[in-house]
């Protein structure tokens, strides 16, 4: 066995102490650096966790906010029974009325009647319109008829429909040449409107009644006129009762709930007899 014997002088001892001190300083600096890095890592991790939590809370709150915003608002419509809106008055005039009928009948002792109903009194609905007309006393020969439709209703132009398309039907009963008589009829559209908005051809089952033509003028904003081309050419005498149904394929209700006033005018040599009927669209 060999023994090593070291001997340190004062200079060697000082140098050794200096080395040890440097190593300790290096270890201390490394420790501080590691600790600082650890603290920085923990800080970033905490910030990320905090942001994730906030995002989750926002995601949970977002559907509630959208749901609240999506709640529908209730629209309050005016009550047609209590509305103060004045009844619309048509301002339409006849167009291209080249032949003015000469009325020979008299309104004396003539007692007319008139009623109007719609199958579906809902705004903007395509609904059949039922017109009932007639008289209890008086003669019809040489008399004219005009139906005044208030603004709001829309009637399809004849040029937009097919030729002889069926657009209505009805029945009439009266004394014809002193004898009771009746006939059903069908209304057909005519594409050649002769300058009017529409031309309607009435064909009767009873050949004695022949055919009758009604013209339509006007528009939705100003109202419409439905009028007989000429005069009643048959010797009708009272009591007279008739019913006309205008099909829903050509007429549409007004867009707003209200009370609307329809009129029928019986035209005579000595004046006009007018009957009004209110229709409630609600």
C-alpha positions in Angstrom: 0.0 0.0 0.0 1.1 3.3 -0.9 0.3 6.5 1.0 0.0 9.8 -0.6 1.0 12.7 1.5 -0.1 16.1 0.5 1.3 19.2 1.9 -0.4 22.6 1.4 1.3 25.8 1.8 -0.5 29.0 2.6 -0.7 30.0 -1.1 -2.4 26.7 -2.1 -4.9 27.0 0.7 -6.0 30.5 -0.4 -6.4 29.3 -4.0 -8.5 26.4 -2.9 -10.8 28.6 -0.9 -11.2 30.9 -3.9 -12.2 28.0 -6.1 -14.8 26.8 -3.6 -16.2 30.3 -3.2 -16.6 30.6 -7.0 -18.4 27.2 -7.2 -20.8 28.3 -4.5 -21.6 31.5 -6.3 -22.2 29.7 -9.5 -24.5 27.2 -7.7 -26.4 30.1 -6.1 -26.9 31.9 -9.4 -28.1 28.7 -11.1 -30.6 28.2 -8.2 -31.9 31.7 -8.6 -32.3 31.3 -12.3 -34.2 28.0 -12.0 -36.5 29.5 -9.4 -37.2 32.5 -11.6 -38.0 30.3 -14.5 -40.3 28.2 -12.4 -42.2 31.3 -11.1 -42.6 32.6 -14.7 -44.0 29.2 -15.9 -46.5 29.1 -13.0 -47.5 32.7 -13.8 -48.2 31.9 -17.5 -50.1 28.7 -16.5 -52.3 30.6 -14.1 -53.1 33.3 -16.8 -54.0 30.6 -19.3 -56.3 28.8 -16.7 -57.9 32.1 -15.9 -58.6 32.9 -19.6 -60.0 29.4 -20.1 -62.4 29.8 -17.2 -63.6 33.2 -18.5 -64.2 31.7 -22.0 -66.2 28.9 -20.4 -68.3 31.3 -18.4 -68.9 33.4 -21.5 -69.9 30.3 -23.5 -72.4 29.4 -20.8 -73.9 32.8 -20.7 -74.2 33.3 -24.5 -77.1 30.9 -25.2 -79.2 32.7 -22.5 -78.5 36.0 -24.1 -79.5 34.8 -27.5 -82.6 33.2 -26.1 -83.7 36.4 -24.6 -83.1 38.3 -27.8 -85.0 35.7 -29.8 -88.2 36.1 -27.8 -90.9 37.2 -30.2 -92.7 40.5 -29.8 -96.4 40.5 -29.8 -98.0 42.7 -32.5 -101.2 44.4 -31.4 -103.7 44.8 -34.3 -106.5 47.3 -34.2 -109.9 46.1 -33.2 -112.1 46.3 -36.3 -115.2 46.8 -34.1 -113.8 49.9 -32.4 -111.7 51.4 -35.2 -112.1 55.0 -35.9 -110.8 54.7 -39.5 -113.3 56.2 -41.9 -115.0 53.8 -44.3 -113.0 54.0 -47.6 -114.8 55.6 -50.5 -114.0 54.4 -54.1 -112.7 57.2 -56.4 -112.4 55.0 -59.6 -114.3 56.1 -62.7 -115.4 54.2 -65.8 -112.8 53.7 -68.5 -113.5 53.6 -72.3 -117.2 53.6 -71.8 -118.0 54.4 -75.4 -121.6 53.4 -75.3 -123.7 55.2 -72.6 -126.8 53.2 -71.9 -130.1 55.1 -72.2 -132.1 54.2 -69.1 -135.9 54.1 -69.6 -137.1 52.6 -66.3 -138.3 54.7 -63.4 -137.2 54.4 -59.8 -140.7 55.1 -58.6 -142.1 52.4 -56.4 -138.8 50.5 -56.7 -137.6 48.9 -53.4 -134.1 47.4 -53.9 -132.2 45.2 -51.5 -128.5 44.2 -51.3 -126.2 42.1 -49.1 -122.5 41.1 -49.2 -120.6 38.4 -47.3 -117.1 36.8 -47.6 -116.4 33.2 -46.8 -113.1 34.0 -45.1 -113.1 37.5 -43.5 -109.4 37.5 -42.9 -107.0 40.2 -44.1 -105.3 39.4 -47.5 -107.2 36.1 -47.8 -108.3 34.9 -51.2 -112.0 34.4 -50.4 -115.2 34.0 -52.3 -117.5 37.0 -52.2 -121.3 36.4 -52.2 -123.6 39.2 -53.4 -127.3 39.0 -53.0 -129.5 41.6 -54.8 -133.0 42.2 -56.0 -136.2 44.1 -55.3 -139.6 43.6 -53.8 -141.4 46.1 -56.1 -140.8 47.7 -59.4 -139.8 46.9 -63.0 -136.2 46.2 -64.2 -136.6 46.6 -68.0 -134.4 49.5 -69.2 -132.5 49.8 -65.9 -128.7 49.7 -65.3 -126.7 48.0 -62.5 -123.4 49.1 -61.0 -121.6 47.5 -58.1 -119.1 49.7 -56.2 -116.2 47.8 -54.5 -114.3 49.8 -51.9 -110.5 50.2 -51.9 -108.5 47.3 -50.5 -109.9 44.5 -52.5 -107.9 43.2 -55.4 -109.4 41.8 -58.6 -107.2 40.0 -61.1 -107.1 41.6 -64.5 -108.7 39.6 -67.3 -105.5 39.5 -69.4 -103.8 37.6 -66.6 -106.4 34.7 -66.7 -107.3 32.1 -69.3 -110.0 32.6 -71.9 -113.4 31.4 -70.6 -111.9 30.6 -67.2 -114.7 30.0 -64.8 -114.6 32.8 -62.2 -118.1 32.9 -60.7 -121.6 31.5 -60.7 -125.1 32.3 -59.4 -128.8 32.2 -59.8 -131.6 34.7 -60.5 -135.4 34.4 -60.0 -137.9 37.0 -61.3 -141.1 37.5 -63.1 -140.4 37.4 -66.8 -143.2 38.8 -69.0 -145.5 38.3 -66.0 -144.6 34.7 -65.4 -142.3 33.2 -62.7 -138.9 32.4 -64.1 -135.5 31.4 -62.9 -132.1 30.4 -64.2 -128.7 29.5 -63.0 -125.6 31.1 -64.6 -121.9 30.8 -64.9 -119.4 33.7 -65.2 -116.5 33.3 -67.6 -113.4 35.5 -68.0 -112.8 37.1 -71.4 -109.2 37.9 -72.3 -110.2 40.7 -74.7 -111.2 43.2 -72.0 -112.0 46.0 -74.6 -109.8 48.4 -72.7 -111.2 47.7 -69.3 -109.5 45.8 -66.4 -111.7 42.8 -66.9 -114.7 41.6 -69.0 -117.0 39.0 -67.5 -119.4 37.0 -69.6 -122.6 35.7 -67.8 -124.1 32.6 -69.5 -127.5 31.5 -68.3 -128.9 28.0 -68.4 -132.3 29.4 -69.5 -131.8 30.4 -73.1 -134.4 33.1 -72.8 -132.0 35.1 -70.6 -129.3 34.9 -73.3 -125.9 36.3 -72.3 -124.9 39.4 -70.3 -121.6 41.2 -70.1 -120.2 43.0 -67.1 -117.0 45.1 -67.2 -114.6 45.8 -64.3 -112.5 48.9 -63.9 -110.3 50.2 -61.0 -107.5 49.0 -58.8 -106.7 48.1 -55.2 -105.9 51.6 -54.1 -109.0 53.4 -55.5 -111.6 50.7 -55.6 -113.4 48.9 -58.4 -116.6 49.3 -60.4 -118.5 46.3 -61.7 -121.1 47.4 -64.2 -123.5 46.0 -66.7 -122.8 46.7 -70.4 -126.0 48.4 -71.4 -129.3 47.9 -69.6 -131.3 44.9 -68.4 -132.7 43.8 -71.7 -135.4 41.6 -70.4 -138.8 42.6 -69.0 -138.1 41.6 -65.4 -140.6 42.6 -62.8 -140.5 42.2 -59.1 -140.1 40.3 -56.9 -136.6 39.7 -58.2 -133.9 37.9 -56.2 -130.4 37.1 -57.4 -127.1 35.7 -56.0 -123.7 36.1 -57.5 -120.6 34.3 -56.1 -117.2 35.7 -57.2 -114.7 32.9 -56.9 -111.6 33.2 -54.7 -109.3 32.6 -57.7 -109.7 36.2 -58.8 -110.5 38.3 -55.7 -108.4 39.0 -52.5 -109.5 40.6 -49.3 -108.0 43.9 -48.1 -104.7 43.7 -46.2 -105.9 45.5 -43.1 -108.7 44.7 -40.7 -111.5 47.3 -41.0 -115.1 47.8 -41.9 -115.6 48.3 -45.6 -118.6 49.6 -47.5 -119.9 47.9 -50.7 -122.6 49.6 -52.8 -125.0 48.6 -55.5 -126.5 51.3 -57.6 -129.7 50.8 -59.6 -129.7 53.3 -62.5 -132.9 54.8 -63.8 -134.0 57.5 -66.2 -135.1 59.6 -63.3 -132.1 59.0 -60.9 -130.1 56.4 -59.0 -131.2 54.2 -56.1 -128.2 53.1 -54.0 -128.0 50.4 -51.3 -125.0 50.1 -49.0 -123.7 47.1 -47.1 -120.8 46.9 -44.6 -118.3 44.1 -44.6 -116.1 43.4 -41.6 -112.6 42.2 -42.3 -111.0 41.1 -39.0 
